[in-house]
Amino acid sequence: MINSILLVDDNTATNFIHETYLSRVNCAEKVTSFTMGKKAIEYLKSLTTFPELIFVDINMPTMDAWEFMEVYEKMDMSLKINTRVILLTTAIIPSDKEKMGRFSEIDAIMFKPLNENAIKEVMSEYFNLTL
């Protein structure tokens, strides 16, 4: 089990679905969700240790995943040394793959909504956890 996961998606229903699956898989002690990228950034700035896993929806109003990542990459590296960032989308388009290449801190792009199997795969691949 990891300590913390951060969900950033403007759709509250998607956050609820992901929170439900994360709870069922029982992979994190704490799951925090935000519907606005700016609020998630403010939250991260208040922490002394970042969550081990951050899921960010690519297409959000006000601050999309790319704008989120521009701010995130400037944050103190020592806070995010053990953090994995996975972008979520309903459709992967070529420009998303291209943009992803500009951010070394993005570990993957996955389709949403997540399900229990997808979460278990993430836990296995990035955290060596078998759930």
C-alpha positions in Angstrom: 0.0 0.0 0.0 1.2 3.5 -0.8 0.6 6.5 1.4 -1.2 8.9 -0.9 -2.8 9.4 -4.3 -4.0 12.7 -5.8 -6.8 12.8 -8.4 -7.2 15.9 -10.6 -10.2 15.8 -12.9 -12.8 18.5 -13.6 -15.6 15.8 -13.6 -16.7 15.1 -10.1 -18.4 11.8 -11.2 -15.1 10.6 -12.6 -13.3 11.5 -9.4 -16.0 9.6 -7.5 -15.6 6.5 -9.7 -11.8 6.5 -9.3 -12.1 7.0 -5.6 -14.4 4.0 -5.4 -12.1 1.8 -7.4 -9.1 2.9 -5.4 -10.9 2.1 -2.2 -11.9 -1.3 -3.5 -8.3 -2.1 -4.5 -7.1 -0.8 -1.1 -3.9 0.5 -2.5 -3.5 3.9 -0.7 -4.0 5.1 2.8 -5.3 8.5 1.5 -6.9 9.6 -1.7 -7.4 13.3 -2.3 -9.3 14.7 -5.3 -9.6 18.1 -6.9 -11.8 19.4 -9.8 -9.4 22.2 -10.6 -5.7 22.0 -11.5 -5.0 25.3 -9.7 -6.5 24.0 -6.5 -4.4 20.8 -6.8 -1.3 22.9 -7.3 -2.1 24.9 -4.2 -2.6 21.7 -2.3 0.8 20.3 -3.5 2.5 23.6 -2.5 1.2 23.1 1.1 2.8 19.6 1.5 6.2 18.6 2.7 6.0 15.3 0.8 4.1 14.8 -2.4 1.7 11.9 -3.0 3.3 8.8 -4.5 0.8 8.9 -7.4 -0.9 11.7 -9.2 -3.6 11.1 -11.9 -4.3 14.2 -14.0 -7.0 14.6 -16.6 -5.6 16.0 -19.8 -8.6 18.2 -20.8 -9.8 20.5 -18.1 -10.9 24.1 -18.2 -8.9 26.8 -16.6 -5.7 24.7 -16.2 -5.3 21.6 -18.3 -2.8 18.8 -17.7 -0.1 20.5 -19.8 -0.4 23.8 -17.8 -0.5 21.7 -14.6 2.8 20.0 -15.6 4.5 23.3 -16.5 3.9 24.4 -12.8 4.6 21.0 -11.4 8.0 20.6 -13.1 9.2 23.9 -11.4 8.4 22.6 -8.0 11.1 21.4 -5.6 12.5 18.1 -6.8 13.1 16.8 -3.3 9.3 16.9 -2.6 8.4 14.8 -5.7 11.3 12.4 -5.9 9.1 9.4 -5.3 6.0 10.7 -7.2 4.6 9.1 -10.4 2.4 11.2 -12.7 -0.1 9.5 -15.0 -2.3 11.5 -17.4 -5.8 10.4 -18.0 -7.9 10.9 -21.2 -10.8 9.5 -23.1 -8.9 9.6 -26.4 -5.1 9.7 -27.0 -4.3 12.0 -29.9 -0.9 12.4 -31.5 -0.3 15.9 -30.1 -0.8 14.5 -26.6 2.0 12.0 -27.1 4.2 14.8 -28.5 3.4 17.1 -25.6 4.1 14.2 -23.1 7.6 14.0 -24.5 8.3 17.5 -23.2 7.7 16.5 -19.6 10.1 13.9 -18.2 8.0 13.6 -15.0 5.0 12.1 -16.9 5.2 8.3 -16.5 2.2 7.4 -18.7 -1.0 8.3 -20.4 -4.0 6.0 -19.7 -7.6 5.8 -20.7 -10.2 6.8 -18.3 -12.2 5.9 -16.4 -9.8 3.7 -14.6 -11.0 0.3 -13.3 -9.7 -2.1 -10.7 -7.5 -4.0 -13.1 -5.9 -0.8 -14.4 -5.2 0.4 -10.9 -3.7 -3.0 -10.0 -1.5 -2.8 -13.1 -0.3 0.7 -12.1 0.5 -0.5 -8.5 2.4 -3.5 -9.8 4.4 -1.6 -12.5 5.3 1.6 -10.6 5.3 0.4 -7.0 6.0 -3.3 -7.2 2.8 -4.0 -5.3 0.6 -7.1 -5.9 -2.9 -6.4 -4.9 
